[in-house]
Each structure stands twice: as C-alpha cells, then as structure tokens.
Amino acid sequence: MIQLEQLTWQVAGRTILADVTVAIPANTYAVLMGSTGCGKTTLLEILCGLRKPTSGRVLLDGVDVTHLEPRERGIGYVPQDLALFPGLRVREQIGFAPKLRGMPIEELNQRVNRLAEQFGITHLLNRLPDLLSGGEKQRVALARALAAQPKLLLLDEPLSALDESMRAEAVSLLQRVQSEHELTVLHVTHSSSEAAALGHLHLRMAGGRLEIDSKV
Amino acid sequence: MSFNRSNLCWLVLALITAGYLLFWALLLGATASYSTLESWLKVLMSSEIRHATWLSLVTCSLAAGFALLLAVPVGYLMSRREFRGKSWLDAALDIPIILPPLVVGLCLLIFFQTKIGKVIENGFDVNLPVIEVPESWRPEPEFKSVGEDEFAPRSRVIPMPDDRWKHTLHIPGFPFTYQISGVILAQFVVAAAFAIRTMRGTFQHLSARPEDVALTLGCTRFQALWHVALPAARRGMVAAFCIAWARSLGEFGPILVFAGATRMKTEVLPTTVWLELSVGNLEAAVAVSLFMVLLAVLVLVVVRATGEKV
C-alpha cells in the first residue's frame, strides 16, 4: 500500500505539485496520465527519494519514508530513457543490485538467469547496452529493477520508445510481471490504450493536482 | 558548380584556416631543418638532457595523476550539484588558467615562506604529557631518530626540575622549495585546473539518470559515482590525464621561480631549452624543443582517440 499525503513540490516560486493525496492499494497496477510538464516525473522522483518534497508525506505500507534515502525505500524505478549503465554488460546490469547487497555468486547467477529467462533476454546476457534494440533495452531495465525485489515499481513512460507491434507484446509482459511478482506498479503514460489495457486504478494529473479518473 | 556568395564565404574561411595551419607548419619546419638528425641524437643522449627528460616524464606523470585525483571529485561536484555561489567557485577554479605562469611560481614561493608553508616544509613539534620516568629508563636528552629514514619522526626528551621529563615528538615536514617535489607541485597547480575543466565537461555530457537509478537499486552516492559514473567517464579521465600531462610538460615559469633550474636536480625539458638558449647553444635547444613537440603530438593523438576535445 502506498499513500501520498498532501504532497507539495515548489520550485522557483512555482507550484508543480499541490497537496497531492492518494492511496494505491498493494498489488495494484496504477496508471498515471497527464499533459507534458504537469509534474508526473517529479512525482515519481519524490516517491523513490530522488527529490525531497516541499511538504507532505510518502508512506509505504504505513511507514513514513519521506526522509529515507532512495536505497532504503525498496522502490524500483525505470525512467523514460531506461538509463542502462554504460559499459556494463546485460548480466552485470541485472546483477547490479544483488551484487551490491553481497549476494553469493551462485545465488546471484541463479537470479540473473531466472530473470533473463522470464524476460526472454538470455541470449543477450553478454551484450553491452549500445548493442541492444529499444525493446531489448526496456526488458533489461525492467529485469534490473526487479532483481532488487522492490515492493513498488515506478515506470516512467517505459513503452514510449517502442513501435506499435512491440508495444502490444510489452503490455502483456508488464501484466505478467506485475502478477507474477505481486507488485504494486505506478506507470506513467500518455497512451490511453496502454492505460486501458494495464490499469486497475487510473489517475490523472492536472494543474498540479492528482485525481482518480473515474471516466475510464 | 555554381559559385554563389555562400561558397565564397566558405572559401574565405577555408583560406584563413589553411593560412594559420601553414604558418604553424612553416614554424615547425624551420625549427626541424635548423639542425641534423645526428646532432639531435648527440644532444638528446647527453647525460644532462637524459636526466631532464626522465625527470620531466616522471614529474609530469605524477602531477597529472594527482591532478586527475583532484579533478574527478571536483568535476563531479560541479557538474551534478547546484548550490549557492557555484558560479563564483566555477570562476575561482579557472584562476590558475588565467594567472601569468610566473605569478603562480611567485605565489608558491611566498606561500612556503608563511607560517603554514614553513610548517609543511619543516614539520612541527608535539609536546607530549610530562612524564615521570625511573632513572634507569631515562634516555639521553637529545634528538633520537626512531628509524633510519630521515623523514621518520624524531623525539626529544628534555629533563625538567623535580625528576620529571618533558617529551617532545618532532613530526617531519615535506620540503618543496627548490626540490623535485616543488617541480611536481608547480606542474600540479596549473595542470589540475585543466584536468578539472575536462572532467567537469565529461560529467556534464553524461546523463545523471543512470546514477539516479543506481541510488534506487541500493547505492550510496559514493557507490553510484564509483560503480556507474566513473566507468562511464573513463574516456574523459584518460583525456584529463593527457591534458594535465601535456600542460605539465610545457610548464616553465612556475618551475623556474619555485623549484629553480639546477642542472641534474630540478631541470626539466622546458628549463633545458631556457638554459641552453641562455648559453647560446641553439642546437641543443632546438633538439629538446622538437622532442617536446613530438611528445605533445602523441598526447594530442591519445586525447583525440578518447573522443574528448582539448
């Protein structure tokens, strides 16, 4: 369960987020829509701890995490540009978080191989990010985030770089991942069809305020 | 091909560029043709110039290494963090670039005449608590070297009234003025500014997003720098090292003022050129100059290969 309580973000005298209050139940696939520049990415960055809100609180399973560092929150984040680590092979990208936590090498390899199999990227494990297609990069970024076993996954327009045929495949992959890993997902998108296919809960941001979209 | 005004404009610009390059080619060509290969080799094999060459190579490498160690954290801070007074700090970091080289040397020389500078060079005494020592344990009341090394701490035990002993430990300093370490410091202070500029540019061109993601995956800021930013910036690091190295190689003014130009001691290649010119040995000065041009071209090739711009 994720709760946002009167979350406000102001920068240079401008209010980007105003008293954002919402609760997303556990194991829910929430979809957030809104016009460009309305503060969707800012909201995700506040949730995962990359920005400190001007005021308000973020609660994860009832625990106030507002002042915790990103690494202490257990939130996975896949940004719009996917942000794969330059110079690291796919195997190292997926194994990044487990290795950081000192996981034994055998267990780490098992986790990497299992995720690679799940995402259909076993044949790419030794490739560098520069040699991957848009769809492959997206799968690697998702696998990398899930390797850290987060409770909440934040996706910032993860399908925007994919063409129409790959998008349908990616939508079913996301549905499968969410149910198999029992994740709470907050997915930012501009696509109504994507939102309709994926979302259990539809949110809309406008004028710095967040509302539950009952029209969908 | 129609010759319109736009083409004329490009032609004029190309001629200006070609004229400038031709000027440089003539300069280098004239210098290269001044002497013969045999006389260059003879000059370069002389013991003084071999010493100056080795000293240059070693001091430039150390200065560039230290410059890189400073440039990475400073460049990362300046490219990733917004804070009050950043533009002032940014300008201050460029001071060594705009200062006249002789002034840099003079600043170093004067700094090591101040109290702080003297402490750095000569060391300082630490007074340990007054202790009571049985007569049989009392050492000689004089300096005692703890080890063979001249830089090892020395302690002094001074007898006081009432059978107590004052114990003073001497922490040795590190001399710079007119020393080889002074050559490295003089090269470092200027080279570091160029290395910082290069690393700042490198980090600015790299997206901060992968580091943000690394933070959510469990990294501290230091770990994100170490595991994500530094591997991505390795080409920039090579370029920063090379630029700092090349800058150190050409350094003359600060070295002359601060470290001196003592043959077989603090003489580096630019000093050699100056020393040879001052005694009218133009052939030797030309040979060393051409050797430095060759090294500079090699550095330029390496920097270009990294994809960075000087």
Chai-1 contact restraints between the chains, C-beta under 6 A:
chainA,res_idxA,chainB,res_idxB,connection_type,confidence,min_distance_angstrom,max_distance_angstrom,comment,restraint_id
A,C48,B,T216,contact,1.0,0.0,6.0,A-B,restraint_1
A,L50,B,D212,contact,1.0,0.0,6.0,A-B,restraint_2
A,P70,B,L215,contact,1.0,0.0,6.0,A-B,restraint_3
A,P70,B,T216,contact,1.0,0.0,6.0,A-B,restraint_4
A,R71,B,L215,contact,1.0,0.0,6.0,A-B,restraint_5
A,R71,B,G218,contact,1.0,0.0,6.0,A-B,restraint_6
A,Y77,B,T216,contact,1.0,0.0,6.0,A-B,restraint_7
A,P79,B,R209,contact,1.0,0.0,6.0,A-B,restraint_8
A,D81,B,R209,contact,1.0,0.0,6.0,A-B,restraint_9
A,A83,B,R209,contact,1.0,0.0,6.0,A-B,restraint_10
A,A83,B,P210,contact,1.0,0.0,6.0,A-B,restraint_11
A,A83,B,V213,contact,1.0,0.0,6.0,A-B,restraint_12
A,F85,B,P210,contact,1.0,0.0,6.0,A-B,restraint_13
A,F85,B,V228,contact,1.0,0.0,6.0,A-B,restraint_14
A,P86,B,A232,contact,1.0,0.0,6.0,A-B,restraint_15
A,G87,B,P231,contact,1.0,0.0,6.0,A-B,restraint_16
A,G87,B,A232,contact,1.0,0.0,6.0,A-B,restraint_17
A,F96,B,L217,contact,1.0,0.0,6.0,A-B,restraint_18
A,A97,B,L217,contact,1.0,0.0,6.0,A-B,restraint_19
A,A97,B,G218,contact,1.0,0.0,6.0,A-B,restraint_20
A,L100,B,G218,contact,1.0,0.0,6.0,A-B,restraint_21
A,A148,B,L217,contact,1.0,0.0,6.0,A-B,restraint_22
